[in-house]
Amino acid sequence: MKTLSLAVVFCFAFLGTKAQLSTELKHDHVHFSNGKEKHDSKPQLFKSFTKKTVTNEFLNTVMSYRLQQQVTVRISDNTTFKGKVTAITNDAPGLQTVIMQSTEVKGLILSVSRLVQSNNNPVFRGIMTSQLHNDLLIMERDPITGSYAWNKKNVSHMIAD
């Protein structure tokens, strides 16, 4: 009986080692692409975009949109977003986000958020992005002037590997 038990343990150990070696050999040929490889091969959406200052009128208009409203948002002289408001969220006190889905460009989303701080000064964030393209527009605040502007970025520069 002792010999039989020892033989069974030996067989399990042998099979476990063989399975592990087989798995290791399979993983030798696996290739994971980094974010730059993954995103830079996608087409550009904002080829001719130039930096554009955001007005208070623009921010107030976007933040007043209603759910399911059809919208046309002029981002810059040569960039217009046409779509529908698909969500308006209030995830935290003082935070409101308006999310719009494009009706013209598959997968394109425009999102603008306003956070009212304790001193009643609003801070805005905005992004226009698509999973199908390698570029995006992001609304950034100038730390000196306090004004906002849309800037073009590459997705691979925004997402860490």
QUIURBEL-V68436 format. One record per backbone hydrogen bond with DSSP energy under -1.0 kcal/mol. NH is the residue of the N-H (numbers start at 1). CO is the residue of the C=O. If there is no record, write none. Layout:
nh=NH co=CO
nh=NH co=CO
//
This chain:
nh=5 co=1
nh=6 co=2
nh=7 co=3
nh=8 co=4
nh=9 co=5
nh=10 co=6
nh=11 co=7
nh=12 co=8
nh=13 co=9
nh=14 co=10
nh=15 co=11
nh=16 co=12
nh=17 co=13
nh=18 co=14
nh=19 co=15
nh=20 co=16
nh=21 co=17
nh=22 co=18
nh=23 co=19
nh=24 co=20
nh=25 co=21
nh=26 co=22
nh=27 co=23
nh=30 co=27
nh=38 co=34
nh=39 co=35
nh=40 co=36
nh=42 co=39
nh=49 co=46
nh=52 co=150
nh=54 co=148
nh=59 co=55
nh=60 co=56
nh=61 co=57
nh=62 co=58
nh=63 co=59
nh=65 co=62
nh=68 co=85
nh=69 co=66
nh=71 co=83
nh=73 co=81
nh=75 co=79
nh=76 co=79
nh=81 co=73
nh=83 co=71
nh=84 co=101
nh=85 co=69
nh=86 co=99
nh=87 co=99
nh=89 co=97
nh=95 co=92
nh=96 co=114
nh=97 co=89
nh=98 co=112
nh=99 co=87
nh=100 co=110
nh=101 co=84
nh=102 co=108
nh=103 co=82
nh=108 co=105
nh=109 co=129
nh=110 co=100
nh=111 co=127
nh=112 co=98
nh=113 co=125
nh=114 co=96
nh=115 co=123
nh=116 co=94
nh=117 co=121
nh=120 co=117
nh=123 co=115
nh=125 co=113
nh=127 co=111
nh=128 co=137
nh=129 co=109
nh=133 co=130
nh=134 co=43
nh=136 co=153
nh=137 co=128
nh=138 co=151
nh=139 co=126
nh=140 co=149
nh=142 co=147
nh=146 co=142
nh=149 co=140
nh=150 co=52
nh=151 co=138
nh=153 co=136
nh=155 co=134
nh=157 co=154
nh=158 co=155
nh=159 co=155
//
